[in-house]
Amino acid sequence: KYKDKLAKTRKRTGLNSAVSVAYGKLTENLNAVVVASDFSYFGASTGPDEGESILYACSKAILTSSPMVVFATGGGMRMQIPGAVSLMQMPRTVLGFSEVKKKNIPVIVIVDNVVAGGISASYTAIGDFLFFEGSKSRFMFAGPRVAANASNTKPPENFLEAEWCMSHGHGDYLIKKRKDTKDFLVKFLNIILKKDQSSIIGE
């Protein structure tokens, strides 16, 4: 039963949601609201709890006038018992992101491993910036196997991976190694928030 799986997952991970939200300082003068998904929690699928977590992050970003950084992963909406309610999180999270953007607060989405299904078709698609973390990270609605079956053609080896997506106009930057992510974000946010115009982002 789903409720039994949910209880086991919560006990194993120590989490009540696949999405965690944190607020704090990236540097002394730079605050941020950070959203992160845990793939070990039902494949980071989105259900009611995850929707509430994301909306809380949006509210916190607006309340504190802080940029929002979303480390996104997951295969879509959770279609067990909360199926219909899970699907409702797609428009809810889109509306939440829209409210943040109305306040001219930057929303950065970072593709971590794989973003697919309803997650790619909702809030992760409307951030101000879309970055990839690692050249093998993928942003897609359906995977290469589904695409191959639908088109009767074999997709390229790097189909839907970071560099392929960016070469087809989807995505703004590739952070090649996780250890470089924080430094890149600090420099990038300093520039767009006009806190430190001397920051230069290299290749």
GUSEKE-966152 format. One record per residue (C-alpha): x negated, y negated, z negated; residue number from 1. Coordinates in steps of 0.02 Angstrom, whole numbers, plus 32768, in hexadecimal, padded with zeros to 4 digits. Each point is the difference from the previous one (the first is absolute). Example, Ala and Ser with C-alpha at 12.3 -4.5 7.8 and 13.67 -1.06 7.14 Angstrom:
2
rec X: 7D99; Y: 80E1; Z: 7E7A; nr: 1
rec X: 7FBB; Y: 7F54; Z: 8021; nr: 2
***
This chain:
203
rec X: 8000; Y: 8000; Z: 8000; nr: 1
rec X: 7FC8; Y: 7F50; Z: 8026; nr: 2
rec X: 8014; Y: 7FC8; Z: 7F4B; nr: 3
rec X: 7F8A; Y: 808C; Z: 7FC9; nr: 4
rec X: 7F80; Y: 7FD1; Z: 8084; nr: 5
rec X: 800F; Y: 7F4A; Z: 7FCB; nr: 6
rec X: 7FE2; Y: 802B; Z: 7F4A; nr: 7
rec X: 7F67; Y: 806A; Z: 802C; nr: 8
rec X: 7FBA; Y: 7F79; Z: 8071; nr: 9
rec X: 8014; Y: 7F7B; Z: 7F7B; nr: 10
rec X: 7FAC; Y: 806E; Z: 7F7F; nr: 11
rec X: 7F70; Y: 802F; Z: 8074; nr: 12
rec X: 7FDC; Y: 7F50; Z: 803E; nr: 13
rec X: 8030; Y: 7F9D; Z: 7F66; nr: 14
rec X: 8063; Y: 7F8D; Z: 8073; nr: 15
rec X: 80B8; Y: 7FD6; Z: 8010; nr: 16
rec X: 7FEE; Y: 7FC1; Z: 80B2; nr: 17
rec X: 7F8F; Y: 801C; Z: 8096; nr: 18
rec X: 7FE6; Y: 7F43; Z: 8002; nr: 19
rec X: 7F9E; Y: 7FA5; Z: 7F79; nr: 20
rec X: 7FF8; Y: 7F43; Z: 7FEF; nr: 21
rec X: 7F77; Y: 7F99; Z: 7FAD; nr: 22
rec X: 7FE3; Y: 7F47; Z: 7FE8; nr: 23
rec X: 7F5A; Y: 7FB2; Z: 7FD5; nr: 24
rec X: 7F61; Y: 7FAC; Z: 8039; nr: 25
rec X: 7F9A; Y: 8034; Z: 8096; nr: 26
rec X: 7F86; Y: 7F76; Z: 7FD1; nr: 27
rec X: 8001; Y: 7F77; Z: 7F7D; nr: 28
rec X: 8067; Y: 7F8D; Z: 8070; nr: 29
rec X: 8061; Y: 807E; Z: 8067; nr: 30
rec X: 8098; Y: 805E; Z: 7FC0; nr: 31
rec X: 8060; Y: 8084; Z: 8060; nr: 32
rec X: 8091; Y: 8079; Z: 7FF3; nr: 33
rec X: 7FC2; Y: 80AA; Z: 8039; nr: 34
rec X: 8072; Y: 808F; Z: 8034; nr: 35
rec X: 7FB9; Y: 80B0; Z: 8013; nr: 36
rec X: 8050; Y: 80A6; Z: 8030; nr: 37
rec X: 7FCB; Y: 80AA; Z: 7FBE; nr: 38
rec X: 800D; Y: 808C; Z: 8081; nr: 39
rec X: 8002; Y: 8085; Z: 7F77; nr: 40
rec X: 80AD; Y: 7FC1; Z: 7FCD; nr: 41
rec X: 8073; Y: 8051; Z: 8082; nr: 42
rec X: 7F8B; Y: 7FCD; Z: 808C; nr: 43
rec X: 8019; Y: 7F4A; Z: 7FCD; nr: 44
rec X: 80AE; Y: 8007; Z: 804B; nr: 45
rec X: 8076; Y: 7F71; Z: 7FD8; nr: 46
rec X: 8097; Y: 8017; Z: 7F90; nr: 47
rec X: 8061; Y: 7F8E; Z: 7F8B; nr: 48
rec X: 7F72; Y: 7FF1; Z: 7F81; nr: 49
rec X: 7F83; Y: 7FD0; Z: 8086; nr: 50
rec X: 8079; Y: 7F7F; Z: 8046; nr: 51
rec X: 8013; Y: 7FB1; Z: 7F55; nr: 52
rec X: 7F43; Y: 7FFD; Z: 7FE9; nr: 53
rec X: 7FE8; Y: 7FA5; Z: 80A4; nr: 54
rec X: 808A; Y: 7F83; Z: 7FDA; nr: 55
rec X: 7FB1; Y: 7FE0; Z: 7F56; nr: 56
rec X: 7F5B; Y: 7FDC; Z: 8059; nr: 57
rec X: 8059; Y: 7F85; Z: 8072; nr: 58
rec X: 804E; Y: 7FA8; Z: 7F6B; nr: 59
rec X: 7F58; Y: 7FF7; Z: 7FA6; nr: 60
rec X: 7FAB; Y: 7FB8; Z: 809A; nr: 61
rec X: 8085; Y: 7F78; Z: 800D; nr: 62
rec X: 7FFF; Y: 7FDC; Z: 7F45; nr: 63
rec X: 7F42; Y: 7FEC; Z: 7FF9; nr: 64
rec X: 7FE6; Y: 7FBD; Z: 80B2; nr: 65
rec X: 7F82; Y: 808C; Z: 801A; nr: 66
rec X: 7FD5; Y: 805A; Z: 80A2; nr: 67
rec X: 8040; Y: 80B1; Z: 800E; nr: 68
rec X: 7F8C; Y: 808D; Z: 8035; nr: 69
rec X: 8055; Y: 80A5; Z: 802A; nr: 70
rec X: 7F9A; Y: 80A0; Z: 800F; nr: 71
rec X: 807D; Y: 8068; Z: 8061; nr: 72
rec X: 8008; Y: 80BA; Z: 801F; nr: 73
rec X: 808A; Y: 8080; Z: 8011; nr: 74
rec X: 806C; Y: 8060; Z: 8079; nr: 75
rec X: 80A3; Y: 7FA0; Z: 7FF0; nr: 76
rec X: 80A0; Y: 7FFD; Z: 7F9C; nr: 77
rec X: 801E; Y: 808C; Z: 7F81; nr: 78
rec X: 808D; Y: 8069; Z: 8047; nr: 79
rec X: 8027; Y: 8075; Z: 7F6E; nr: 80
rec X: 808C; Y: 7FD6; Z: 7F86; nr: 81
rec X: 7FEC; Y: 7F41; Z: 800E; nr: 82
rec X: 7FFF; Y: 8008; Z: 80BF; nr: 83
rec X: 8081; Y: 7F7B; Z: 802B; nr: 84
rec X: 7FC6; Y: 7F8F; Z: 7F73; nr: 85
rec X: 7F4C; Y: 8018; Z: 803B; nr: 86
rec X: 802F; Y: 7FC3; Z: 80AE; nr: 87
rec X: 804A; Y: 7F64; Z: 7FAF; nr: 88
rec X: 7F50; Y: 7FD3; Z: 7FC5; nr: 89
rec X: 7FCE; Y: 7FD7; Z: 80B3; nr: 90
rec X: 806A; Y: 7F62; Z: 800F; nr: 91
rec X: 7FE9; Y: 7FD7; Z: 7F47; nr: 92
rec X: 7F43; Y: 7FFE; Z: 800B; nr: 93
rec X: 8004; Y: 7FA0; Z: 80A4; nr: 94
rec X: 806C; Y: 7F7B; Z: 7FAD; nr: 95
rec X: 7F89; Y: 7FFB; Z: 7F6C; nr: 96
rec X: 7F6A; Y: 7FE3; Z: 8071; nr: 97
rec X: 8061; Y: 7F7C; Z: 805F; nr: 98
rec X: 8021; Y: 7F9F; Z: 7F60; nr: 99
rec X: 7F47; Y: 8000; Z: 7FD7; nr: 100
rec X: 7FD4; Y: 7FC3; Z: 80AE; nr: 101
rec X: 8082; Y: 7F75; Z: 7FF6; nr: 102
rec X: 7F99; Y: 7FB8; Z: 7F71; nr: 103
rec X: 7F66; Y: 7FFE; Z: 8072; nr: 104
rec X: 7FAE; Y: 8084; Z: 7F94; nr: 105
rec X: 7F91; Y: 8074; Z: 8067; nr: 106
rec X: 802D; Y: 80B8; Z: 8008; nr: 107
rec X: 7F73; Y: 8076; Z: 8031; nr: 108
rec X: 8022; Y: 80B6; Z: 802A; nr: 109
rec X: 7F6E; Y: 807A; Z: 7FFE; nr: 110
rec X: 801A; Y: 80A8; Z: 8054; nr: 111
rec X: 7FB7; Y: 8084; Z: 7F8C; nr: 112
rec X: 7FF2; Y: 80AD; Z: 8051; nr: 113
rec X: 80A8; Y: 800A; Z: 8058; nr: 114
rec X: 809D; Y: 7F95; Z: 8008; nr: 115
rec X: 8092; Y: 8051; Z: 805A; nr: 116
rec X: 80BC; Y: 8011; Z: 800F; nr: 117
rec X: 8070; Y: 7F85; Z: 7FA6; nr: 118
rec X: 7F6B; Y: 7FB0; Z: 7FA8; nr: 119
rec X: 7FB5; Y: 7FCB; Z: 80A8; nr: 120
rec X: 80AD; Y: 7FCA; Z: 803A; nr: 121
rec X: 8024; Y: 7F8E; Z: 7F6D; nr: 122
rec X: 7F97; Y: 7F96; Z: 7F8B; nr: 123
rec X: 7F53; Y: 8030; Z: 8041; nr: 124
rec X: 802F; Y: 7FC1; Z: 80AD; nr: 125
rec X: 8025; Y: 7F4D; Z: 7FCB; nr: 126
rec X: 7F68; Y: 7FCA; Z: 7F9A; nr: 127
rec X: 7FA1; Y: 7F67; Z: 8039; nr: 128
rec X: 7F65; Y: 806A; Z: 801D; nr: 129
rec X: 7FE5; Y: 80B9; Z: 801F; nr: 130
rec X: 7F56; Y: 8048; Z: 7FD5; nr: 131
rec X: 7FC2; Y: 80B2; Z: 800F; nr: 132
rec X: 7F92; Y: 8051; Z: 7F7C; nr: 133
rec X: 7F94; Y: 8082; Z: 8057; nr: 134
rec X: 7FF8; Y: 8027; Z: 80B9; nr: 135
rec X: 806A; Y: 809E; Z: 7FE8; nr: 136
rec X: 8091; Y: 7FA6; Z: 7FAD; nr: 137
rec X: 809F; Y: 8009; Z: 8067; nr: 138
rec X: 809A; Y: 7F94; Z: 8015; nr: 139
rec X: 8091; Y: 8054; Z: 8058; nr: 140
rec X: 80B7; Y: 802B; Z: 7FFD; nr: 141
rec X: 7FE9; Y: 80B4; Z: 803A; nr: 142
rec X: 7F5E; Y: 8060; Z: 8013; nr: 143
rec X: 7F9B; Y: 8038; Z: 8098; nr: 144
rec X: 8054; Y: 80AB; Z: 8004; nr: 145
rec X: 80AE; Y: 7FB4; Z: 800C; nr: 146
rec X: 7FC4; Y: 7F84; Z: 8084; nr: 147
rec X: 7FB2; Y: 808D; Z: 8065; nr: 148
rec X: 80A0; Y: 8067; Z: 7FFA; nr: 149
rec X: 806A; Y: 7F6B; Z: 8030; nr: 150
rec X: 7F94; Y: 7FCA; Z: 8094; nr: 151
rec X: 7FB9; Y: 80A8; Z: 803A; nr: 152
rec X: 7F54; Y: 7FB0; Z: 8003; nr: 153
rec X: 7F68; Y: 8013; Z: 7F91; nr: 154
rec X: 7FD9; Y: 7F5F; Z: 7FA3; nr: 155
rec X: 7F4C; Y: 7FC2; Z: 7FED; nr: 156
rec X: 7F9A; Y: 8043; Z: 7F6F; nr: 157
rec X: 8009; Y: 7F5E; Z: 7F9E; nr: 158
rec X: 80BA; Y: 7FE7; Z: 8023; nr: 159
rec X: 8051; Y: 7F92; Z: 7F7A; nr: 160
rec X: 7F5D; Y: 7FED; Z: 7FA0; nr: 161
rec X: 7FC0; Y: 7F55; Z: 7FCD; nr: 162
rec X: 7F98; Y: 7FD5; Z: 8099; nr: 163
rec X: 8085; Y: 8043; Z: 8078; nr: 164
rec X: 8087; Y: 7F98; Z: 7FAA; nr: 165
rec X: 7F97; Y: 7F63; Z: 8003; nr: 166
rec X: 7FD1; Y: 8017; Z: 80B6; nr: 167
rec X: 80BB; Y: 8006; Z: 8024; nr: 168
rec X: 8024; Y: 7F60; Z: 7FA2; nr: 169
rec X: 8037; Y: 8047; Z: 7F59; nr: 170
rec X: 7F91; Y: 7FCF; Z: 7F6F; nr: 171
rec X: 7F8B; Y: 7F72; Z: 7FD5; nr: 172
rec X: 7F61; Y: 804A; Z: 7FB8; nr: 173
rec X: 7FAA; Y: 80A4; Z: 7FD6; nr: 174
rec X: 7FAA; Y: 800F; Z: 7F58; nr: 175
rec X: 7F8F; Y: 8092; Z: 8023; nr: 176
rec X: 7FD5; Y: 8031; Z: 7F4C; nr: 177
rec X: 8068; Y: 7FF4; Z: 7F61; nr: 178
rec X: 7F6D; Y: 7FB8; Z: 7F9F; nr: 179
rec X: 800B; Y: 7F66; Z: 806F; nr: 180
rec X: 80BB; Y: 7FE3; Z: 7FE9; nr: 181
rec X: 7FFB; Y: 7F8F; Z: 7F67; nr: 182
rec X: 7F75; Y: 7F92; Z: 8044; nr: 183
rec X: 805B; Y: 7FEF; Z: 80A6; nr: 184
rec X: 80A5; Y: 7FD4; Z: 7FAB; nr: 185
rec X: 7FAF; Y: 7F7E; Z: 7F90; nr: 186
rec X: 7FAC; Y: 7FAA; Z: 8093; nr: 187
rec X: 809C; Y: 800A; Z: 806B; nr: 188
rec X: 8075; Y: 7FBD; Z: 7F7A; nr: 189
rec X: 7F87; Y: 7F73; Z: 7FD6; nr: 190
rec X: 8007; Y: 7FC9; Z: 80B5; nr: 191
rec X: 80BC; Y: 8009; Z: 801D; nr: 192
rec X: 8027; Y: 7FB4; Z: 7F57; nr: 193
rec X: 7F7C; Y: 7F78; Z: 8020; nr: 194
rec X: 7FA8; Y: 8024; Z: 7F5D; nr: 195
rec X: 7F54; Y: 801F; Z: 8049; nr: 196
rec X: 7FEC; Y: 7FCE; Z: 80B6; nr: 197
rec X: 7F49; Y: 8034; Z: 7FFF; nr: 198
rec X: 802E; Y: 80B9; Z: 7FFC; nr: 199
rec X: 7FD6; Y: 8058; Z: 80A1; nr: 200
rec X: 8043; Y: 80AB; Z: 802E; nr: 201
rec X: 7F86; Y: 8065; Z: 8068; nr: 202
rec X: 8021; Y: 808F; Z: 8076; nr: 203
***
